[in-house]
Amino acid sequence: MEEQAYLNEFSGSTGKVVVIMDERERKSVMRSMLEEMGAEVRQIVLNVGDFILSDRVVVERKTRNDFENSIIDGRLFKQAEAMKQFKKAVMIVEGENFEGRINRKALLGAITSLMLDHDIQLFFTVDEERTAELLFTIARREQLIEKRPVRLKGDKRVSTLAQQQQMIVESLPNVGPQFARALLKKFGTVEKVMKASEKQLLKVKRMGEKKARLIRKVLSEKWKNDENI
């Protein structure tokens, strides 16, 4: 549980790329390859995907053999649907050749559906080394260039009350893990955060007027049902 808490709070702002890797990938050489590139790899059992590279990017890694198997047994589109918990879903298909157990038309149909119906960004790599290189490149861009945190946003398991409180505050606009903790430290409870005035919010370090105004707008304006728009 301590590992879970650490990962929920980690931000990629320390200058080192972090990759959250599914525990079930332990037998692969992916961890050692990523670490050789300079990444810090943390492993837990993930409910969605094989790798989490930022608060918005989840990656599913498949060999070409497994890709075919997942089409045959129906796992592929269930996994694709689950990946929608993240804004950016990536699938990496690894290997040089398919085994040909499904015909080309069905294979292309599955690939097309992933891209167009499920908004999956699909990449094909020849081996584990190229996969690790792609993972590291995406993680580096997200964390060190875009300054996005690493967050288990798509994983619904929350082990402590503090984590639940932090996740509620993180749902506010432009509030990441670090800022959520700052708000909770300042006001003490989720309720007080939600009730804080714009003037009170501005007393939090690095809280700008635009962000404070947006938070108050989201919390105070009357809800309008836009489902039919």
C-alpha positions in Angstrom: 0.0 0.0 0.0 2.9 2.4 0.7 4.1 1.8 -2.9 0.6 2.7 -4.2 0.5 5.9 -2.2 4.0 6.9 -3.5 3.0 6.4 -7.1 -0.3 8.3 -6.8 1.7 11.3 -5.5 4.8 11.2 -7.8 5.4 14.1 -10.1 7.9 13.9 -12.9 9.4 17.3 -12.1 12.6 16.0 -10.4 14.5 15.6 -13.7 14.2 11.9 -13.9 11.7 10.0 -16.1 9.4 7.6 -14.2 7.6 4.6 -15.7 4.9 2.8 -13.8 5.0 -0.8 -15.0 2.5 -3.6 -14.5 3.8 -6.2 -12.1 2.9 -8.9 -14.6 5.5 -7.6 -17.0 8.2 -8.5 -14.5 9.5 -11.5 -16.6 10.3 -9.2 -19.6 13.6 -7.4 -20.0 11.7 -4.1 -20.3 12.5 -2.9 -16.8 16.3 -3.3 -17.3 16.2 -1.7 -20.7 14.2 1.3 -19.4 16.6 1.7 -16.4 19.6 1.6 -18.7 18.0 4.6 -20.6 17.8 6.4 -17.3 14.2 5.8 -16.2 13.1 5.0 -12.7 10.7 2.0 -13.0 8.1 1.3 -10.4 6.1 -1.9 -10.5 2.6 -2.7 -9.2 -0.4 -4.6 -10.5 -2.3 -2.3 -12.8 -6.0 -2.6 -13.6 -5.6 -0.9 -17.0 -2.7 -1.2 -19.4 0.9 -2.3 -18.9 2.6 1.1 -18.5 1.5 4.5 -17.2 3.7 7.3 -18.5 1.8 10.4 -17.2 -1.6 11.4 -15.8 -3.0 11.1 -19.3 -1.0 8.4 -21.1 -1.6 4.6 -20.7 0.2 2.0 -22.9 -0.8 -1.6 -23.6 2.0 -3.7 -25.0 1.4 -6.8 -27.1 3.5 -9.2 -29.1 2.1 -9.8 -32.5 1.1 -13.3 -31.3 -0.8 -11.9 -28.4 -2.4 -9.3 -30.6 -3.9 -12.1 -32.8 -4.9 -14.1 -29.7 -6.7 -11.1 -28.2 -8.7 -10.6 -31.5 -9.7 -14.2 -31.5 -10.7 -14.4 -27.8 -12.3 -11.0 -27.7 -10.0 -9.4 -25.2 -8.7 -6.7 -27.5 -11.7 -4.4 -27.5 -12.5 -4.9 -23.8 -8.9 -3.7 -23.1 -9.4 -0.8 -25.5 -12.6 0.2 -23.8 -10.9 0.1 -20.4 -8.1 2.3 -21.6 -10.6 5.2 -22.2 -10.1 6.1 -18.6 -7.0 7.9 -19.8 -7.1 10.8 -22.3 -4.3 9.3 -24.4 -4.4 5.5 -25.0 -1.4 3.9 -26.8 -1.1 0.3 -28.0 2.3 -1.1 -29.0 2.4 -4.2 -31.1 5.8 -5.8 -31.0 7.5 -8.3 -33.4 8.4 -8.7 -37.0 5.6 -10.9 -38.3 2.0 -12.0 -37.5 1.5 -15.8 -37.4 -1.4 -15.6 -39.8 -4.0 -17.3 -37.6 -6.6 -14.7 -38.7 -7.0 -13.4 -42.3 -5.6 -10.1 -43.4 -9.1 -8.5 -43.8 -10.0 -9.3 -40.1 -6.6 -8.1 -38.9 -6.9 -4.8 -40.8 -10.5 -4.4 -39.5 -9.4 -4.8 -35.9 -6.6 -2.2 -36.4 -9.0 0.2 -38.1 -11.5 -0.2 -35.3 -8.9 0.5 -32.6 -7.9 3.7 -34.3 -11.2 5.1 -35.4 -13.8 3.6 -32.9 -11.6 3.6 -29.8 -9.2 6.4 -30.5 -6.2 4.2 -29.8 -2.8 5.4 -31.1 -1.2 2.3 -32.5 2.5 1.7 -33.0 4.4 -1.3 -34.4 7.9 -2.1 -33.2 10.3 -4.9 -34.2 11.6 -5.9 -30.8 11.7 -5.1 -27.0 14.5 -2.6 -27.4 12.5 -0.4 -29.8 9.5 -0.7 -27.5 11.5 0.5 -24.5 12.9 3.3 -26.6 9.4 4.5 -27.6 8.1 4.2 -24.0 11.0 6.2 -22.7 10.6 8.9 -25.4 6.8 9.3 -24.6 7.5 9.4 -20.8 10.3 11.9 -21.2 8.1 14.3 -23.4 5.2 14.0 -21.0 7.1 14.5 -17.7 10.1 16.6 -18.5 8.9 18.7 -21.5 5.2 19.0 -20.9 5.7 18.9 -17.1 2.8 16.4 -16.6 2.7 14.3 -13.4 2.7 10.6 -13.2 -0.6 9.6 -11.7 -2.7 6.5 -11.4 -5.7 8.3 -12.6 -7.2 5.3 -14.4 -6.7 3.0 -11.5 -9.7 3.1 -9.2 -8.1 1.4 -6.2 -7.5 3.9 -3.4 -6.1 2.5 -0.2 -6.4 5.3 2.3 -8.7 8.1 3.3 -5.9 10.6 2.5 -5.7 9.3 -1.0 -9.5 9.5 -1.5 -9.4 13.1 -0.2 -6.5 14.0 -2.5 -8.3 12.5 -5.6 -11.4 14.5 -4.9 -9.4 17.8 -4.8 -7.4 16.7 -7.9 -10.7 16.7 -9.8 -10.7 20.5 -9.7 -9.5 22.3 -12.9 -5.7 22.6 -13.3 -5.1 20.8 -10.0 -2.5 18.0 -10.0 -1.2 15.9 -7.1 1.2 18.4 -5.7 -1.3 21.3 -5.8 -4.0 19.2 -4.3 -1.8 18.4 -1.3 -1.0 22.1 -1.0 -4.7 23.0 -0.9 -5.4 20.3 1.7 -2.5 21.4 3.8 -3.7 25.0 3.7 -7.4 24.3 4.4 -7.3 21.0 6.3 -10.4 19.3 4.8 -11.9 18.7 1.4 -15.0 20.5 2.6 -13.0 23.7 3.4 -11.2 23.5 0.1 -14.5 23.4 -1.7 -15.9 26.3 0.3 -12.9 28.6 0.1 -13.4 31.9 -1.5 -11.4 33.2 -4.4 -9.5 35.5 -2.0 -8.7 32.6 0.3 -7.6 30.4 -2.6 -5.1 33.2 -3.6 -3.3 32.7 -0.3 -2.1 29.3 -1.5 1.4 29.4 -2.9 1.5 29.6 -6.7 -2.2 30.0 -7.0 -2.9 32.6 -9.7 -6.0 34.7 -10.1 -7.1 32.8 -13.3 -6.9 29.4 -11.6 -8.7 30.6 -8.5 -11.4 32.2 -10.5 -11.9 29.0 -12.6 -12.0 26.8 -9.5 -14.7 29.0 -7.9 -16.6 29.1 -11.2 -16.7 25.3 -11.5 -17.8 25.0 -7.8 -20.4 27.7 -7.7 -22.1 28.0 -11.0 -25.4 26.2 -11.5 -25.1 22.9 -13.4 -26.6 22.9 -16.9 -27.4 19.6 -18.5 -25.6 19.6 -21.9 -26.2 16.0 -22.8 -28.4 17.0 -25.7 -26.0 19.7 -27.1 
